[in-house]
Amino acid sequence: MGEAAIEILYEEGPCLVVNKPPGVLTQAPPGIDSLELRIKTYLKGREGKPGKVYLGVPHRLDRPASGAIVFGKHSRAAQRLARQFEKRLVQKVYWACVSGKVVPAEGTWIDYVRKIPEEPRAEVVGPEHREGREAILRYRTLGTLDWGTWLEVDLDTGRMHQVRVQAASRGHPVLGDAQYGSTVPFGPQHDDSRLRAIALHARSLSFQHPMSRQIVTVVAPAPAAWGELGIQLTE
């Protein structure tokens, strides 16, 4: 696995941030391709280490999404990063391209979301539902084009498929997200639907370095398919 296959955005000590490509699982059982496996293979080759390579995974990105994701290269770093996510100390900013015109142009969406039992999907439920968990995001419009609206999203919570399900529940599914009702293709149309992208990108992460305690902000370039939507991708 060459370095070109892993887009490293930041590396300092035991802290590593990479730009996850769409269509790749963050983690997977042994024998199945994943970003975790790719990075371990890359690090093992780069550092020439015998035996296993440790890589802690303090958070995940949905398979069809892309963007910034942080890993810990030793257990103490990974635990400290995970604690920041649990305490909502990490600032996560997403880009999302959705169908339709989002009104108002900026605002806050507050819902209750639950994972549908035995399905890899979530849904919005009423506040009285015992399995519902509060989901809060803030958004602002970056652009309005023929296909819909380009949003910047700040996540206050980290629920399953949160941006996807909250947008779709309002009639604005993320482009390419057939799982939540999108009929608009996005990116390369692989024969295997599991490899297809959706227009959801983890644009930036801000967190405290687990060892130095310095604040780190990392911005992830969007995949080429975003430019094909008519968005000017200035980094």
C-alpha positions as CSV (number, residue, x, y, z in Angstrom):
1,M,0.0,0.0,0.0
2,G,1.8,3.1,-1.2
3,E,1.7,6.5,0.4
4,A,-0.4,7.9,-2.4
5,A,-3.2,5.5,-1.4
6,I,-3.3,7.2,2.1
7,E,-3.9,10.9,2.0
8,I,-2.3,12.1,5.2
9,L,-3.5,15.5,6.3
10,Y,-1.7,15.8,9.6
11,E,0.7,13.7,11.6
12,E,2.4,14.7,14.8
13,G,3.6,12.1,17.3
14,P,0.9,9.5,17.9
15,C,-1.8,11.6,16.2
16,L,-2.7,10.9,12.6
17,V,-5.5,12.6,10.5
18,V,-6.2,11.2,7.0
19,N,-8.7,12.1,4.3
20,K,-11.0,9.1,4.0
21,P,-12.1,8.3,0.4
22,P,-15.8,7.5,-0.1
23,G,-16.9,3.9,-0.4
24,V,-14.5,2.6,2.2
25,L,-15.4,1.3,5.6
26,T,-13.7,3.0,8.5
27,Q,-13.4,-0.4,10.2
28,A,-14.2,-4.0,9.2
29,P,-13.9,-7.6,10.3
30,P,-10.6,-9.4,9.4
31,G,-10.3,-10.1,5.7
32,I,-12.4,-7.1,4.6
33,D,-11.0,-3.9,3.2
34,S,-11.2,-0.9,5.4
35,L,-9.4,2.4,6.0
36,E,-8.1,1.1,9.3
37,L,-6.5,-1.9,7.5
38,R,-5.1,0.3,4.8
39,I,-3.4,2.7,7.3
40,K,-2.0,-0.2,9.3
41,T,-0.5,-1.7,6.2
42,Y,0.9,1.6,5.1
43,L,2.5,2.3,8.6
44,K,3.9,-1.2,8.8
45,G,5.6,-0.8,5.4
46,R,6.8,2.8,6.1
47,E,8.3,2.0,9.5
48,G,9.4,-1.5,8.8
49,K,8.0,-2.8,12.0
50,P,7.8,-6.5,12.7
51,G,4.5,-7.8,14.2
52,K,1.2,-5.9,14.5
53,V,0.7,-2.2,14.2
54,Y,-1.5,-0.5,16.8
55,L,-4.1,2.0,15.5
56,G,-6.9,3.3,17.7
57,V,-10.1,4.4,16.1
58,P,-11.8,7.1,18.3
59,H,-14.6,7.9,15.8
60,R,-15.9,6.8,12.4
61,L,-17.3,8.1,9.1
62,D,-20.1,6.5,7.2
63,R,-18.9,4.3,4.3
64,P,-20.2,6.5,1.5
65,A,-18.9,9.7,3.1
66,S,-15.5,11.2,2.7
67,G,-13.3,13.5,4.8
68,A,-11.1,14.1,7.8
69,I,-10.8,11.3,10.4
70,V,-8.4,11.1,13.2
71,F,-6.5,8.0,14.6
72,G,-4.3,7.4,17.6
73,K,-1.0,5.5,17.0
74,H,-0.8,4.3,20.6
75,S,-3.5,3.4,23.1
76,R,-3.1,6.4,25.5
77,A,-3.5,8.9,22.5
78,A,-6.5,7.0,21.2
79,Q,-8.2,7.0,24.6
80,R,-7.7,10.7,25.1
81,L,-9.1,11.4,21.6
82,A,-12.1,9.2,22.2
83,R,-12.8,11.0,25.5
84,Q,-12.9,14.3,23.5
85,F,-15.5,12.9,21.2
86,E,-17.5,11.5,24.1
87,K,-17.5,14.9,25.8
88,R,-18.3,16.7,22.5
89,L,-15.1,18.7,22.7
90,V,-14.3,18.0,19.0
91,Q,-15.6,20.5,16.5
92,K,-16.8,18.6,13.4
93,V,-17.7,20.6,10.3
94,Y,-19.3,18.9,7.3
95,W,-20.2,19.8,3.8
96,A,-23.4,18.4,2.4
97,C,-25.0,18.8,-1.0
98,V,-28.7,18.2,-0.7
99,S,-31.7,18.2,-3.1
100,G,-34.1,21.2,-3.1
101,K,-33.7,24.7,-1.7
102,V,-33.2,24.7,2.1
103,V,-35.3,27.4,3.8
104,P,-34.3,29.3,5.9
105,A,-30.7,29.7,4.5
106,E,-29.3,29.0,7.9
107,G,-30.6,27.5,11.1
108,T,-30.7,24.7,13.6
109,W,-32.3,21.3,13.2
110,I,-33.3,19.5,16.4
111,D,-34.7,16.0,16.2
112,Y,-34.8,12.7,18.0
113,V,-33.2,9.9,16.0
114,R,-33.1,6.1,16.6
115,K,-31.3,3.3,14.9
116,I,-33.8,1.0,13.2
117,P,-33.4,-2.5,14.7
118,E,-31.6,-5.0,12.5
119,E,-31.2,-2.5,9.7
120,P,-28.2,-0.3,8.9
121,R,-30.4,2.8,8.9
122,A,-31.7,5.4,11.3
123,E,-35.0,7.4,11.4
124,V,-36.4,10.5,13.1
125,V,-38.9,9.7,15.8
126,G,-41.0,11.7,18.3
127,P,-39.4,13.0,21.5
128,E,-41.4,10.5,23.6
129,H,-39.9,7.5,21.8
130,R,-37.9,5.5,24.3
131,E,-35.1,4.7,21.7
132,G,-34.9,8.3,20.4
133,R,-31.7,10.2,21.1
134,E,-31.6,14.0,20.6
135,A,-29.8,15.1,17.4
136,I,-28.7,18.7,17.0
137,L,-27.0,20.3,14.1
138,R,-26.5,23.9,12.9
139,Y,-26.3,24.6,9.2
140,R,-25.7,27.5,6.8
141,T,-26.1,27.7,3.0
142,L,-22.8,28.1,1.1
143,G,-24.5,28.0,-2.3
144,T,-27.7,27.3,-4.3
145,L,-27.4,25.5,-7.6
146,D,-29.7,23.8,-10.1
147,W,-29.5,20.5,-8.2
148,G,-30.2,21.9,-4.8
149,T,-28.3,23.4,-1.8
150,W,-24.7,23.3,-0.7
151,L,-24.6,23.3,3.1
152,E,-22.0,23.7,5.8
153,V,-23.0,21.7,8.9
154,D,-21.7,21.9,12.5
155,L,-22.6,18.8,14.4
156,D,-23.5,19.3,18.1
157,T,-24.2,15.6,18.5
158,G,-22.9,12.5,16.8
159,R,-25.9,10.2,16.0
160,M,-26.0,7.4,13.5
161,H,-26.3,8.9,10.0
162,Q,-27.3,12.2,11.6
163,V,-26.8,14.6,8.8
164,R,-28.3,12.2,6.3
165,V,-31.4,11.4,8.2
166,Q,-32.1,14.9,9.5
167,A,-31.8,16.4,6.0
168,A,-33.8,13.6,4.3
169,S,-36.6,13.9,6.9
170,R,-37.1,17.5,5.7
171,G,-37.3,16.5,2.0
172,H,-33.6,17.3,1.3
173,P,-31.8,14.0,0.9
174,V,-28.0,14.1,0.4
175,L,-27.2,13.7,-3.3
176,G,-26.4,10.1,-4.1
177,D,-27.9,8.8,-0.8
178,A,-30.4,6.3,-2.2
179,Q,-30.7,4.8,1.3
180,Y,-32.5,7.9,2.4
181,G,-34.4,8.7,-0.7
182,S,-32.1,10.5,-3.1
183,T,-32.7,9.8,-6.8
184,V,-29.8,12.0,-7.9
185,P,-26.5,10.1,-8.7
186,F,-23.3,11.5,-7.3
187,G,-19.7,10.5,-8.2
188,P,-18.6,7.4,-10.0
189,Q,-21.5,4.9,-10.4
190,H,-19.8,1.7,-9.4
191,D,-21.6,-1.6,-10.2
192,D,-21.3,-2.4,-6.5
193,S,-23.5,0.2,-4.8
194,R,-21.5,-0.2,-1.6
195,L,-18.6,1.6,-3.3
196,R,-20.7,4.6,-4.4
197,A,-20.2,8.0,-2.8
198,I,-22.7,10.5,-1.3
199,A,-22.2,14.2,-1.2
200,L,-21.3,14.3,2.5
201,H,-17.8,15.3,3.4
202,A,-16.1,15.8,6.8
203,R,-14.6,19.1,5.9
204,S,-12.7,19.9,9.1
205,L,-11.9,18.6,12.5
206,S,-10.7,20.7,15.5
207,F,-9.4,18.9,18.6
208,Q,-6.8,19.0,21.3
209,H,-3.6,17.1,20.5
210,P,-3.7,14.1,22.9
211,M,-0.1,14.6,24.1
212,S,0.9,18.3,23.5
213,R,-2.6,19.6,24.4
214,Q,-2.3,22.1,21.5
215,I,-5.5,22.8,19.5
216,V,-5.2,21.2,16.0
217,T,-7.5,22.1,13.1
218,V,-7.3,20.0,10.0
219,V,-9.2,20.8,6.7
220,A,-9.8,18.0,4.2
221,P,-10.0,18.7,0.4
222,A,-13.2,17.5,-1.1
223,P,-13.2,14.7,-3.7
224,A,-13.2,15.6,-7.4
225,A,-16.9,14.8,-7.8
226,W,-17.7,17.9,-5.8
227,G,-16.2,20.1,-8.5
228,E,-18.4,18.3,-11.0
229,L,-21.4,19.8,-9.2
230,G,-20.2,23.3,-10.2
231,I,-18.7,24.0,-6.8
232,Q,-15.5,26.0,-6.8
233,L,-13.2,24.0,-4.6
234,T,-10.7,26.5,-3.3
235,E,-8.5,25.0,-0.6
